Amino acid sequence: MSNRPTRRDFLSQLGVTTAAMAVGSVAGAGVAGIAHAQEKPKGTIPATPFKIGHMTFFTGAGAVLGEPMYKGNVLAAEEINAQGGLLGKRKIEILKADEAAGTDANTKEMRRLKLSEHIDMFMGITSSGNTPALGPVAEELKLLTIFIDGCTDFLFDKAVPNPRYIFRITNIQSADGSTCAVGVAQTWPNIKTYANIHPDYAYGRNCFDHFGIVTKKLLPNAKSVSEAWPKLFSTDFTPHITKTLAAKPDLLVTSLWGGDYVAFYKQALQYGLFDKMKVATTLALGSAPQSIGKDHPEGVLTGVHANYHFTYPAGNRWPLNKTFVEKYKARWNEYPNFQAEGAYTATYALKTALEKANKLIGGWPDDDAVIGQLEGMMIAGPGGYVSIRPDNHQGYKDAITGFSKNVPEYPFPILDPSRIITIPIRNITAPPGWPKGEPTSTYTWIEQTWPQMKA
Amino acid sequence: MDILVVHLFNALLYASVLFLIAGGLSLIYGVMRIVNLAHGNLFAVGAFTTASAVGVWFAGSTSALLFLLVPIGAVAAAAIGAVVEPTLLRRFYRRPEEYQLLVTFGLLMILEDVMRFLWGPYPISASVLFEKMGSLHVGDYIYPRYNLLVIATGVLAALFLWAFIYRTKFGVVLRATSQDMRRASALGVNVNLVYVEAFTIGCFMAGLGGAIIAPSQPAVLGMGVDALVLSFIVVVIGGLGSLEGALVGALIVGVIREIGISVFPEIELAVLYLIAAGVLFVRPAGLFGRTA
């Protein structure tokens, strides 16, 4: 047991870095970026519109994530159409569908979009409850699909273990809990007790599990002393806050997001919660940057779905991000979130796949040719590189999190530019071929292969 | 010990808001025998209106003005009620219940879309009042003063309604119409006027519930449907059509939820439904319900 690694050694093995400068970018010439010049397509391309069925939350509390997703898709489509369309000919036409109709109605709507509207492709989906239901239907319909979110590990672990037609662009869900736990272990290694407040659905459960297993490995002395499971889309958190205060933990971990998180932090402020413990979150600054006020305390570990915050990479270090944020702000008069970035990148992944396939075979490529190009594709998006793994069709992007900070440039807190934490995604997700596990493959992979730190 | 006081305040806070919503729902059912499914979104209209008045339109004004602006949400909800009852709902009182449910449910969805159209998809906060009032010390803990104001509003609303219904002439007319609409009408009561007034008061209460919490909880899309479901639990426990039932039901739900979250966090969602199911077993019409 004496040759166990120290926490610091292991964190550096994980590639966890805390300096904004640490991720050296190579955004010079030669990067196959989003806006690279288009070559003249080979063969004849039909001029019929390319129809994308875009389903996301347009009503209800989920619209806080759904609207930016749709806006990201529309922005990319407008840019592509301004250049003549896909392969210079086919204009993108987006058909909206409301995910708030419920899982059963959503599967029917997906069928209708394919069979009656003859969509060429399906995009969207926010909820982790919907991708496992829609994935098998898309496979059955042979409908080319890029899910933007709905990031549950369950989709490619269990629901569709061998996908053909469906892909997913955002980070896998388990990365959220793991990234948060790594951030805590690095920042506050001395915590002894922690409390949990998670929304009572797939995402909250997943964050709880993965925060727990990573913390068990990295901080064996830390014990969970309180759990609260508010309903998703609640606005009154006073009992959960009171319960957490009564447990007197060193740290609170929460995966509340959107309006839930806004309600939570404003109430928690008045109960003095932030003065009594450290707080770590998985999605606080992720859902809608402008919805968090400057009254939000600084120095909270504020997650962004392990995925994207529009201020990172900063400045002009990754020009794709700078131009994306500027264009998005000009078009929609707000700042993009991870959903907007995901939908934007997904649309360009499609464009890139079509161009590559066209170069090989000429004419308008069929779905098989496009799928062949998407599998294994690495594309540079505003947030960095995304690689689509050929075996499970999941997009992988390095995980990021950071600490809330108020700066004069924005009327809301952003991630402290000097303390961004990044983790190479392959170090916190199960590798290809790892056996399917419970509750997730990544969970069993961490449990069985990560070393146990000294107490 | 002091933590128990905080828990008790939390329970009363929740009960106060629930009473305002469920009380309005029950009042409307008691008088007009119509289950207003749009009621939840009148609560949401109250919250959105006050949140934007305090947090956006008049942001930066003196706090005295902002406090005066809080009830504007209730006025907005009441105004919608005063228009909707005579123009839309009145045509359906004599029709079977299915029509009423379809119409009010349609109204619920229309209001949801109108709110998204007017206010967009993002949460709107009016937390400046919540913050200005600060917190008071309860032993080792602190408690937001604003929440005490919400509790006081709930208590005052209950007292006011009681006095209004049992101590005024209008209350007598209202109760008479509720018990036998035809006979009241034959005795010269202007039933249509009573209906529009009762409906407006019911909507005002829902709007007040939304308005009063807007400073402490942001207005978000979907909050109306949530509130509707909860207020149904309250009226199932208390008995539909009974204000006493709404009050007792709200208190039961507030206390049970607080205990449930602390003791059985894993089944927080189920606890309230279990209580409602239990009451239905013992008293199918609710604790204060009249059996038909």
Boltz contact constraints between the chains, C-beta under 6 A:
constraints:
  - contact:
      token1: [A, 59]
      token2: [B, 112]
      max_distance: 6.0
  - contact:
      token1: [A, 59]
      token2: [B, 116]
      max_distance: 6.0
  - contact:
      token1: [A, 60]
      token2: [B, 221]
      max_distance: 6.0
  - contact:
      token1: [A, 60]
      token2: [B, 222]
      max_distance: 6.0
  - contact:
      token1: [A, 61]
      token2: [B, 220]
      max_distance: 6.0
  - contact:
      token1: [A, 61]
      token2: [B, 221]
      max_distance: 6.0
  - contact:
      token1: [A, 61]
      token2: [B, 222]
      max_distance: 6.0
  - contact:
      token1: [A, 63]
      token2: [B, 121]
      max_distance: 6.0
  - contact:
      token1: [A, 63]
      token2: [B, 221]
      max_distance: 6.0
  - contact:
      token1: [A, 64]
      token2: [B, 121]
      max_distance: 6.0
  - contact:
      token1: [A, 64]
      token2: [B, 122]
      max_distance: 6.0
  - contact:
      token1: [A, 67]
      token2: [B, 121]
      max_distance: 6.0
  - contact:
      token1: [A, 227]
      token2: [B, 265]
      max_distance: 6.0
  - contact:
      token1: [A, 228]
      token2: [B, 265]
      max_distance: 6.0
  - contact:
      token1: [A, 229]
      token2: [B, 265]
      max_distance: 6.0
  - contact:
      token1: [A, 229]
      token2: [B, 268]
      max_distance: 6.0
  - contact:
      token1: [A, 231]
      token2: [B, 269]
      max_distance: 6.0
  - contact:
      token1: [A, 233]
      token2: [B, 222]
      max_distance: 6.0
  - contact:
      token1: [A, 235]
      token2: [B, 217]
      max_distance: 6.0
  - contact:
      token1: [A, 238]
      token2: [B, 10]
      max_distance: 6.0
  - contact:
      token1: [A, 239]
      token2: [B, 10]
      max_distance: 6.0
  - contact:
      token1: [A, 239]
      token2: [B, 258]
      max_distance: 6.0
  - contact:
      token1: [A, 239]
      token2: [B, 261]
      max_distance: 6.0
  - contact:
      token1: [A, 242]
      token2: [B, 6]
      max_distance: 6.0
  - contact:
      token1: [A, 242]
      token2: [B, 7]
      max_distance: 6.0
  - contact:
      token1: [A, 242]
      token2: [B, 10]
      max_distance: 6.0
  - contact:
      token1: [A, 243]
      token2: [B, 262]
      max_distance: 6.0
  - contact:
      token1: [A, 246]
      token2: [B, 3]
      max_distance: 6.0
  - contact:
      token1: [A, 259]
      token2: [B, 123]
      max_distance: 6.0
  - contact:
      token1: [A, 259]
      token2: [B, 218]
      max_distance: 6.0
  - contact:
      token1: [A, 259]
      token2: [B, 220]
      max_distance: 6.0
  - contact:
      token1: [A, 262]
      token2: [B, 123]
      max_distance: 6.0
  - contact:
      token1: [A, 262]
      token2: [B, 218]
      max_distance: 6.0
  - contact:
      token1: [A, 263]
      token2: [B, 217]
      max_distance: 6.0
  - contact:
      token1: [A, 263]
      token2: [B, 218]
      max_distance: 6.0
  - contact:
      token1: [A, 266]
      token2: [B, 127]
      max_distance: 6.0
  - contact:
      token1: [A, 270]
      token2: [B, 135]
      max_distance: 6.0
  - contact:
      token1: [A, 270]
      token2: [B, 144]
      max_distance: 6.0
  - contact:
      token1: [A, 272]
      token2: [B, 142]
      max_distance: 6.0
  - contact:
      token1: [A, 288]
      token2: [B, 122]
      max_distance: 6.0
  - contact:
      token1: [A, 291]
      token2: [B, 122]
      max_distance: 6.0
  - contact:
      token1: [A, 291]
      token2: [B, 123]
      max_distance: 6.0
